[in-house]
Amino acid sequence: MTLFKAASTVSLLTLASRITGLVRDLLMAATFGATGLTDAFNVAFRIPNLFRRLFGEGAFSQAFVPALAHSKAKDGDEATQRLIDSVATVLAWSLLVTCAIGVAGAPVLVWALASGFKQQPQSFEAAVFMTRWMFPYIGFMSMVALSAGVLNTWKRFAVPAVTPVLLNLSMIAAAWLGAPWFGSMGIEPIYAMAGGVMLGGLLQLAVQIPVLYRLGLLPRIGLGWSRLRAAWNDPGTRHVARMMLPALLGVGVAHISILINTQIASWLAPGSVTWLGYADRLMEFPTAMLGVALGVVLMPQLAGARASNDPERYSAMLDWGLRLVVLLAVPASAALLVFAKPLVATLFHYGAFKDSDVSQVALALAGYGAGLVGLVAIKVLAPGFYASQDMRTPVRIAIVVLVITQLLNIVLVPTLKHAGLALSIGLGALINAGWLLVGLRKRGSYRPGPGWGVFALQVLAGTALLTVFLMWGAASFPWIAMRSQGWERAGLMALMLLGSGAIYFVAIWAAGLKLRQFVTR
C-alpha cells in the first residue's frame, strides 16, 4: 500500500467521522444553543478528553507505536506479543486508578478548568455531575488507543479511523432521542449527552476486539498482583514508560494551554466556551483529515525506516508529508480567513443558534485558521522526532511555545476576547512547526527535495485566485439573512466550495504542478 493510498483511506474515514461529528454539533446547536449549560457540557467533556490524550493517542501512542514498530522489525512475533500484553496490563490498572480518582475529584477538576463557573452555580453543578458520569470514558478510549497503535503498526488503518463515527452516532441519538425523553421526565436534557458519550466509548472499544482477535494480537490483560508486577518489570514496558515521561510532559504542556484558555473563556461572556468549541470542531476537518491522517500513517513507517537504518526513505517520507501539508493546508487556511462567516452560518445557524453566535464562532474560526498550516504541519514534523524515540526536543519546544502563547493572550484577549484565544493558539502552532522543522534540518533527519521554490509559488498563485473568489462570494450573498432558506443556503455553499476547489486545482495544474507525484509515493 502506497503512503498516499494509506493516508487517503484514513482521511476518507476521518471525513466520515468529522461529518457525523458535524451533524452531532448541528443538532446540539439547534437543540441547546450556546448557553451556560452547553458551556458546562463542553467543559465536562473536555476533562476526560484531556486525560484521554495523556493516556491515549497523545503521550502513550507517541511512546508505544515506535517501540512496537521496533520490536516487530527486530525481535519477532513472540516478543512483540509479550510487549503488547505487558503494556496493556499496566495501562489497564493505571486507568482503573485514574478513573476512580477522577470521579471522586470532579469538583476540583471542574474548578481547575473553569473557575469562572462559580459565578454561575447551575453551570458549575451541571459540569461536576456530567464529569463524574463521563470520566470513565477515558478508560475505554485509552484502550482503544492501544488497539489502534497495534492495528496501525500492522497497516490495518481502517478500523481505528472509522471508530470515532460510533461516538458521534451515539451522541446524535442522545441529542435527538435522549434529550427530549429526559426533558419529559423533568431531567435536564443536556445530561443525555453524557450517556451518549459513555455509550460511544464502549462501542469504539468493542469493534476493535474482533479485528485484534483475528490477527492473533488481542492483548491478554493480567488481573492479579503478580501479573501486574511481572508486566511492570518487563523491559519493553519499562522502555515505553521511560519514553512516556517526556511525552507526557509535551502533551501536558499542550493541554495546559487548552486548560488556561478554557479558564480564561469561562470568565468571558456566557457562551464563549461553546463558541470556541464549535470553531474547534470545524478546525478538526482539515487538521484531522490531513494532519492526523498523515501522522497515523507516517509514524509507524518512519519508525520502521529508522529501525532499518534507511535515512533516505526517512527523509523522503517527511518531504512528501510536508508538501502535501502545503498543497492542501495553505488554501484551506486562506478560505477560513475570508469565508468563515458564510461557513458558520450555513452549518450552525438554526434553531436556538442566534445571529450573534454566528459572528462570534466565525471570529474564533478565523483565529484558528491563521495558524492552520502550523497545526497540520506539527502532525507531520513531530513524528519525525518520535520515530527516532526523541521525545525531549518537541517537549522543550512545546514549553517555550506555551509561554509565547500566553504572552500572546495577554496582548490579544483584552481586544479580541475569545477570538484572541483562538488566534494565540494558531500563531503558537506556526512557531512550534517552524521550530520543529529547523530542528529536523539541523540534525540532518530531513533534507528537502528539489523544486520547493517553484512548488511554493504554484501553491500561492492558486491560493490567491481561490481567495479572490471566496471574498466575492462572502460579500455577494446574505448568508445570515438566508436563515429560513436552509436548503438554498446549503446548495449555494456547496457551489462555492466546489467552485473554489476547481479554481485552485486548475490554477496549480496550469502552473505546471503534477499531482501524480503525491499519489505514487
C-alpha positions as CSV (number, residue, x, y, z in Angstrom):
1,M,0.0,0.0,0.0
2,T,1.4,3.4,-1.0
3,L,1.6,6.2,1.5
4,F,-0.9,8.2,-0.5
5,K,-3.4,5.2,-0.5
6,A,-3.0,4.6,3.2
7,A,-3.3,8.3,4.0
8,S,-6.4,8.6,1.7
9,T,-8.0,5.6,3.4
10,V,-7.5,7.2,6.8
11,S,-8.5,10.6,5.6
12,L,-11.8,9.4,4.0
13,L,-12.8,7.5,7.1
14,T,-11.8,10.5,9.2
15,L,-14.0,12.6,6.9
16,A,-16.9,10.3,7.7
17,S,-16.1,10.8,11.4
18,R,-16.0,14.6,11.0
19,I,-19.2,14.7,9.0
20,T,-21.1,12.7,11.7
21,G,-19.4,14.9,14.3
22,L,-20.6,18.0,12.5
23,V,-24.2,16.6,12.3
24,R,-23.8,16.0,16.1
25,D,-22.8,19.6,16.7
26,L,-25.5,21.0,14.3
27,L,-28.1,19.0,16.2
28,M,-26.7,20.2,19.6
29,A,-26.6,23.8,18.4
30,A,-30.2,23.7,17.2
31,T,-31.4,21.9,20.4
32,F,-29.4,23.6,23.1
33,G,-28.0,26.8,21.6
34,A,-25.0,28.4,23.2
35,T,-25.7,28.8,27.0
36,G,-24.2,28.3,30.4
37,L,-25.3,24.6,30.3
38,T,-23.7,24.0,26.9
39,D,-20.5,25.5,28.3
40,A,-20.9,23.1,31.3
41,F,-21.1,20.1,28.9
42,N,-18.1,21.3,26.8
43,V,-16.0,21.6,30.0
44,A,-17.2,18.3,31.4
45,F,-16.4,16.5,28.1
46,R,-13.1,18.3,27.8
47,I,-11.9,16.9,31.1
48,P,-11.9,13.2,30.2
49,N,-10.7,14.1,26.7
50,L,-7.7,15.8,28.3
51,F,-6.8,12.7,30.3
52,R,-7.6,10.5,27.3
53,R,-5.0,12.4,25.3
54,L,-2.5,11.9,28.1
55,F,-3.1,8.2,28.4
56,G,-4.3,7.5,24.9
57,E,-3.4,8.9,21.5
58,G,-1.2,11.5,22.9
59,A,1.8,10.6,25.1
60,F,1.0,6.9,25.2
61,S,0.9,6.5,21.4
62,Q,4.0,8.6,20.9
63,A,5.9,6.2,23.1
64,F,4.2,2.9,22.3
65,V,4.0,2.9,18.5
66,P,7.8,3.5,17.8
67,A,8.6,0.8,20.4
68,L,6.1,-1.6,18.9
69,A,7.3,-1.0,15.4
70,H,10.9,-1.5,16.5
71,S,10.0,-4.8,18.3
72,K,8.1,-6.0,15.2
73,A,11.0,-5.3,12.9
74,K,13.8,-6.6,15.2
75,D,12.5,-9.0,17.9
76,G,9.9,-11.3,16.3
77,D,6.3,-12.1,17.0
78,E,6.6,-13.7,20.4
79,A,8.5,-10.8,21.9
80,T,6.1,-8.3,20.3
81,Q,3.0,-10.1,21.7
82,R,4.7,-10.1,25.1
83,L,5.2,-6.4,24.8
84,I,1.6,-5.8,23.9
85,D,0.3,-7.9,26.8
86,S,2.6,-6.3,29.4
87,V,1.8,-2.7,28.2
88,A,-1.9,-3.4,28.1
89,T,-1.8,-4.8,31.7
90,V,0.0,-1.8,33.1
91,L,-2.2,0.6,31.2
92,A,-5.5,-1.1,32.3
93,W,-4.5,-0.9,36.0
94,S,-3.4,2.7,35.7
95,L,-6.7,3.7,34.1
96,L,-8.7,2.0,36.8
97,V,-7.0,4.0,39.5
98,T,-7.2,7.2,37.4
99,C,-10.9,6.8,36.8
100,A,-11.7,6.3,40.5
101,I,-9.7,9.4,41.4
102,G,-11.3,11.4,38.6
103,V,-14.9,10.6,39.6
104,A,-14.2,11.5,43.3
105,G,-12.3,14.7,42.4
106,A,-14.7,16.0,39.8
107,P,-15.4,19.3,41.6
108,V,-11.7,20.1,41.8
109,L,-11.2,19.3,38.1
110,V,-14.1,21.5,37.0
111,W,-12.8,24.3,39.2
112,A,-9.3,23.9,37.8
113,L,-10.6,24.1,34.2
114,A,-13.4,26.7,34.6
115,S,-13.4,28.5,37.9
116,G,-15.5,31.2,36.2
117,F,-18.4,28.8,36.6
118,K,-18.5,29.7,40.3
119,Q,-20.3,32.8,39.0
120,Q,-23.0,30.5,37.6
121,P,-23.8,27.8,40.2
122,Q,-26.1,25.9,37.9
123,S,-23.3,25.6,35.3
124,F,-20.7,24.5,37.9
125,E,-23.0,21.8,39.4
126,A,-24.0,20.5,35.9
127,A,-20.3,20.3,34.9
128,V,-19.4,18.4,38.0
129,F,-22.3,16.0,37.5
130,M,-21.5,15.3,33.8
131,T,-17.8,15.0,34.6
132,R,-18.5,12.2,37.0
133,W,-20.6,10.3,34.5
134,M,-18.2,10.8,31.6
135,F,-14.8,10.4,33.3
136,P,-14.7,6.5,32.8
137,Y,-14.8,7.3,29.1
138,I,-11.0,7.7,29.3
139,G,-10.7,4.1,30.2
140,F,-12.5,2.9,27.0
141,M,-10.7,5.4,24.8
142,S,-7.2,4.7,26.1
143,M,-7.6,1.0,25.5
144,V,-8.9,2.0,22.0
145,A,-5.6,4.0,21.5
146,L,-3.6,0.9,22.4
147,S,-5.6,-1.2,20.0
148,A,-5.3,1.4,17.3
149,G,-1.5,1.6,17.8
150,V,-1.3,-2.2,17.2
151,L,-3.5,-2.2,14.2
152,N,-1.8,0.8,12.6
153,T,1.6,-0.8,13.0
154,W,0.2,-3.9,11.2
155,K,-1.1,-1.4,8.5
156,R,-4.8,-2.1,9.4
157,F,-5.7,1.6,9.3
158,A,-9.5,1.4,8.5
159,V,-11.0,0.2,11.8
160,P,-9.1,2.7,14.1
161,A,-10.0,5.5,11.6
162,V,-13.7,4.7,11.5
163,T,-14.4,4.0,15.2
164,P,-15.0,7.7,16.1
165,V,-18.1,7.6,13.9
166,L,-19.6,5.4,16.7
167,L,-19.1,8.1,19.3
168,N,-20.8,10.7,17.1
169,L,-23.7,8.4,16.3
170,S,-24.2,7.7,20.0
171,M,-24.2,11.4,20.8
172,I,-26.6,12.2,17.9
173,A,-29.0,9.6,19.3
174,A,-28.6,11.2,22.7
175,A,-29.4,14.7,21.4
176,W,-32.2,13.6,19.1
177,L,-33.9,11.0,21.3
178,G,-32.4,11.1,24.7
179,A,-32.7,14.9,25.4
180,P,-36.5,15.1,24.7
181,W,-37.0,12.0,26.8
182,F,-35.0,13.4,29.7
183,G,-37.0,16.7,29.4
184,S,-40.3,14.9,29.5
185,M,-39.2,13.2,32.8
186,G,-38.1,16.5,34.4
187,I,-34.4,15.9,34.0
188,E,-32.1,18.5,32.5
189,P,-32.0,17.5,28.7
190,I,-28.2,18.2,28.4
191,Y,-27.5,15.3,30.7
192,A,-28.5,12.9,28.0
193,M,-25.3,13.8,26.2
194,A,-23.2,12.3,29.0
195,G,-24.9,9.0,28.4
196,G,-24.2,9.3,24.7
197,V,-20.5,9.8,25.3
198,M,-20.2,6.7,27.5
199,L,-22.1,4.5,25.0
200,G,-19.9,5.8,22.3
201,G,-16.7,4.9,24.2
202,L,-17.9,1.4,24.9
203,L,-18.8,0.8,21.2
204,Q,-15.5,2.1,19.9
205,L,-13.6,-0.4,22.1
206,A,-16.0,-3.3,21.2
207,V,-15.4,-3.0,17.4
208,Q,-11.6,-3.2,17.9
209,I,-11.6,-6.5,19.7
210,P,-12.7,-8.9,16.8
211,V,-10.1,-7.4,14.5
212,L,-7.3,-7.9,17.0
213,Y,-8.5,-11.4,17.7
214,R,-8.4,-12.4,14.0
215,L,-4.9,-11.1,13.8
216,G,-3.9,-13.0,16.9
217,L,-2.9,-9.7,18.6
218,L,-5.6,-9.4,21.2
219,P,-3.9,-8.2,24.5
220,R,-4.0,-10.5,27.4
221,I,-4.5,-8.3,30.5
222,G,-3.2,-9.7,33.8
223,L,-5.7,-9.4,36.6
224,G,-3.6,-10.4,39.6
225,W,-0.9,-8.6,41.5
226,S,1.8,-11.0,40.3
227,R,0.8,-10.5,36.7
228,L,0.9,-6.7,37.1
229,R,4.3,-6.8,38.8
230,A,5.6,-9.1,36.0
231,A,4.2,-6.8,33.4
232,W,5.8,-3.7,35.0
233,N,9.2,-5.5,35.2
234,D,9.1,-6.3,31.5
235,P,12.0,-4.4,29.8
236,G,9.7,-3.4,27.0
237,T,7.1,-1.9,29.3
238,R,9.8,0.0,31.2
239,H,11.1,1.4,27.9
240,V,7.7,2.6,26.9
241,A,7.2,4.1,30.4
242,R,10.6,5.9,30.2
243,M,9.6,7.3,26.7
244,M,6.2,8.3,28.0
245,L,7.6,10.6,30.7
246,P,8.9,13.3,28.4
247,A,5.9,12.7,26.0
248,L,3.5,13.2,29.0
249,L,5.3,16.5,29.7
250,G,4.9,17.5,26.0
251,V,1.3,16.6,25.7
252,G,0.7,18.1,29.2
253,V,2.2,21.4,28.1
254,A,-0.1,21.5,25.0
255,H,-3.1,20.8,27.2
256,I,-2.0,23.3,29.9
257,S,-2.5,25.8,27.1
258,I,-6.0,24.5,26.5
259,L,-6.8,24.5,30.2
260,I,-5.6,28.1,30.5
261,N,-7.6,29.2,27.5
262,T,-10.8,27.4,28.8
263,Q,-10.2,29.0,32.2
264,I,-10.0,32.5,30.6
265,A,-13.0,31.8,28.4
266,S,-15.1,30.8,31.4
267,W,-14.6,34.4,32.7
268,L,-15.7,36.0,29.4
269,A,-19.2,36.4,28.1
270,P,-21.5,33.3,28.6
271,G,-21.3,31.1,25.5
272,S,-17.5,31.8,25.0
273,V,-16.5,28.2,25.7
274,T,-19.2,27.0,23.3
275,W,-18.2,29.4,20.6
276,L,-14.6,28.2,20.8
277,G,-15.8,24.6,20.9
278,Y,-17.8,25.0,17.6
279,A,-14.9,26.7,15.9
280,D,-12.6,24.0,17.1
281,R,-15.0,21.4,15.7
282,L,-14.8,23.0,12.2
283,M,-11.0,23.1,12.5
284,E,-11.0,19.4,13.1
285,F,-11.9,18.8,9.5
286,P,-8.6,20.0,7.9
287,T,-6.4,19.1,10.9
288,A,-7.8,15.6,11.3
289,M,-8.4,14.7,7.6
290,L,-4.9,15.8,6.7
291,G,-2.7,16.2,9.8
292,V,-4.0,13.3,11.9
293,A,-4.2,11.0,8.8
294,L,-0.6,11.8,7.8
295,G,0.6,11.3,11.4
296,V,-1.2,8.0,11.8
297,V,0.3,6.7,8.5
298,L,3.8,8.2,8.8
299,M,4.6,7.3,12.5
300,P,5.0,3.5,12.1
301,Q,6.6,3.9,8.7
302,L,9.1,6.4,9.9
303,A,9.8,4.2,12.9
304,G,10.4,1.2,10.6
305,A,12.7,3.3,8.4
306,R,14.7,4.3,11.4
307,A,14.9,0.7,12.7
308,S,16.1,-0.4,9.3
309,N,18.7,2.4,9.2
310,D,17.3,3.9,6.0
311,P,17.8,7.7,6.3
312,E,16.9,8.4,2.6
313,R,13.5,6.8,3.0
314,Y,13.0,8.6,6.3
315,S,13.7,12.0,4.8
316,A,11.7,11.3,1.6
317,M,8.6,10.4,3.6
318,L,8.9,13.6,5.6
319,D,9.3,15.6,2.4
320,W,6.2,14.0,0.9
321,G,4.2,14.7,4.0
322,L,5.2,18.4,4.2
323,R,4.5,19.0,0.5
324,L,1.0,17.5,1.0
325,V,0.5,19.8,4.0
326,V,1.5,22.9,2.0
327,L,-0.6,21.8,-1.0
328,L,-3.9,21.5,1.0
329,A,-3.5,23.5,4.2
330,V,-2.4,26.8,2.6
331,P,-5.6,27.2,0.6
332,A,-7.7,25.9,3.5
333,S,-6.2,28.5,5.8
334,A,-7.0,31.3,3.3
335,A,-10.5,30.0,3.0
336,L,-11.1,30.1,6.7
337,L,-9.7,33.6,7.0
338,V,-12.1,35.1,4.3
339,F,-15.1,32.8,4.3
340,A,-15.6,31.9,8.0
341,K,-18.9,33.7,8.5
342,P,-20.7,32.1,5.5
343,L,-19.4,28.7,6.6
344,V,-20.6,29.0,10.2
345,A,-24.0,30.5,9.1
346,T,-24.6,27.6,6.7
347,L,-23.7,24.9,9.2
348,F,-25.0,26.2,12.6
349,H,-27.5,29.0,12.1
350,Y,-30.7,27.1,13.0
351,G,-33.0,26.7,16.0
352,A,-31.6,28.2,19.2
353,F,-28.4,29.4,17.5
354,K,-28.6,33.2,17.1
355,D,-27.2,35.7,14.6
356,S,-24.7,36.9,17.1
357,D,-23.5,33.4,17.8
358,V,-22.6,33.1,14.1
359,S,-20.4,36.1,14.2
360,Q,-18.7,35.0,17.4
361,V,-17.9,31.5,16.1
362,A,-16.7,32.9,12.8
363,L,-14.2,35.2,14.6
364,A,-12.8,32.2,16.6
365,L,-12.6,30.1,13.4
366,A,-10.7,32.8,11.6
367,G,-8.3,33.0,14.5
368,Y,-7.6,29.3,14.4
369,G,-7.4,29.4,10.6
370,A,-4.5,31.8,10.7
371,G,-2.4,29.0,12.2
372,L,-3.9,26.1,10.3
373,V,-0.6,25.3,8.4
374,G,1.2,25.1,11.7
375,L,-1.4,23.0,13.4
376,V,-1.3,20.5,10.5
377,A,2.4,20.5,9.9
378,I,3.1,19.6,13.6
379,K,1.3,16.3,12.9
380,V,4.0,15.5,10.3
381,L,7.0,17.1,11.9
382,A,6.6,15.8,15.5
383,P,6.6,12.1,14.4
384,G,10.0,12.8,12.8
385,F,11.3,13.1,16.3
386,Y,9.1,10.4,17.9
387,A,10.0,7.8,15.4
388,S,13.7,8.3,16.4
389,Q,12.4,7.9,20.1
390,D,13.4,11.5,20.8
391,M,10.6,12.9,23.0
392,R,12.6,15.6,24.7
393,T,13.2,18.0,21.8
394,P,9.5,18.5,21.0
395,V,8.8,18.9,24.7
396,R,11.3,21.7,25.1
397,I,9.9,23.4,22.1
398,A,6.3,23.0,23.4
399,I,7.2,24.5,26.8
400,V,8.6,27.7,25.1
401,V,5.7,27.9,22.8
402,L,3.3,27.6,25.8
403,V,4.9,30.7,27.3
404,I,4.7,32.5,24.0
405,T,1.1,31.6,23.6
406,Q,0.1,33.0,27.0
407,L,2.1,36.2,26.3
408,L,0.0,36.5,23.1
409,N,-3.1,36.0,25.1
410,I,-2.1,39.0,27.3
411,V,-1.9,41.1,24.2
412,L,-4.9,39.7,22.2
413,V,-7.6,38.8,24.6
414,P,-8.4,42.3,26.0
415,T,-9.3,43.4,22.5
416,L,-10.4,40.2,20.6
417,K,-11.9,38.4,23.6
418,H,-12.5,34.6,22.8
419,A,-11.2,35.1,19.3
420,G,-7.9,36.3,20.8
421,L,-7.6,32.9,22.5
422,A,-8.0,31.1,19.1
423,L,-5.5,33.4,17.4
424,S,-2.9,32.9,20.0
425,I,-3.2,29.1,19.6
426,G,-2.9,29.5,15.8
427,L,0.2,31.7,16.0
428,G,1.8,29.5,18.6
429,A,1.3,26.5,16.3
430,L,3.1,28.3,13.4
431,I,6.1,29.0,15.8
432,N,6.1,25.4,17.0
433,A,6.0,23.9,13.5
434,G,8.8,26.2,12.3
435,W,11.0,25.3,15.3
436,L,10.4,21.5,14.7
437,L,11.3,22.0,11.0
438,V,14.6,23.7,11.8
439,G,15.4,21.0,14.4
440,L,15.0,18.2,11.8
441,R,17.0,20.1,9.3
442,K,19.9,20.8,11.7
443,R,20.2,17.1,12.7
444,G,20.1,16.0,9.1
445,S,17.0,13.9,9.5
446,Y,15.2,15.9,6.9
447,R,16.7,17.1,3.6
448,P,14.2,19.0,1.4
449,G,13.8,17.5,-2.1
450,P,14.4,19.6,-5.2
451,G,11.8,22.0,-6.5
452,W,10.4,23.5,-3.3
453,G,10.6,27.1,-4.6
454,V,8.6,26.5,-7.7
455,F,6.2,24.4,-5.8
456,A,5.5,27.1,-3.2
457,L,4.9,29.7,-6.0
458,Q,2.4,27.4,-7.7
459,V,0.5,26.9,-4.5
460,L,0.5,30.6,-3.7
461,A,-0.8,31.5,-7.1
462,G,-3.6,29.0,-6.9
463,T,-4.4,30.2,-3.3
464,A,-4.6,33.9,-4.5
465,L,-7.2,33.1,-7.1
466,L,-9.2,31.0,-4.6
467,T,-9.1,33.8,-2.0
468,V,-10.4,36.4,-4.5
469,F,-13.3,34.1,-5.5
470,L,-14.3,33.4,-1.8
471,M,-14.1,37.1,-0.9
472,W,-16.5,37.8,-3.7
473,G,-18.8,35.0,-2.5
474,A,-18.8,36.2,1.1
475,A,-19.7,39.7,0.1
476,S,-22.3,39.0,-2.6
477,F,-24.8,36.8,-0.7
478,P,-26.8,37.5,2.5
479,W,-25.6,34.3,4.3
480,I,-27.1,35.2,7.7
481,A,-30.3,36.6,6.3
482,M,-30.9,33.3,4.5
483,R,-31.6,31.6,7.8
484,S,-35.1,30.5,6.7
485,Q,-33.8,29.3,3.3
486,G,-31.7,26.4,4.7
487,W,-31.6,24.2,1.6
488,E,-30.9,27.2,-0.7
489,R,-28.1,28.3,1.5
490,A,-26.6,24.8,1.7
491,G,-26.7,24.5,-2.1
492,L,-25.1,27.8,-2.5
493,M,-22.3,26.8,-0.1
494,A,-21.8,23.6,-2.0
495,L,-21.4,25.5,-5.2
496,M,-18.9,28.0,-3.6
497,L,-16.8,25.2,-2.2
498,L,-16.8,23.2,-5.4
499,G,-16.0,26.3,-7.4
500,S,-13.1,27.3,-5.1
501,G,-11.7,23.8,-5.3
502,A,-11.9,23.7,-9.0
503,I,-10.3,27.2,-9.3
504,Y,-7.4,26.1,-7.1
505,F,-6.6,22.8,-8.7
506,V,-7.0,24.1,-12.2
507,A,-4.7,27.0,-11.4
508,I,-1.9,24.9,-9.9
509,W,-2.3,22.4,-12.8
510,A,-2.0,25.3,-15.3
511,A,1.1,26.5,-13.4
512,G,2.7,23.1,-14.1
513,L,2.2,21.2,-10.8
514,K,1.9,17.5,-11.3
515,L,-0.3,16.0,-8.7
516,R,0.7,12.5,-9.6
517,Q,3.9,12.9,-7.6
518,F,1.8,12.8,-4.4
519,V,0.0,9.6,-5.4
520,T,2.9,7.4,-6.5
521,R,5.0,7.6,-3.2
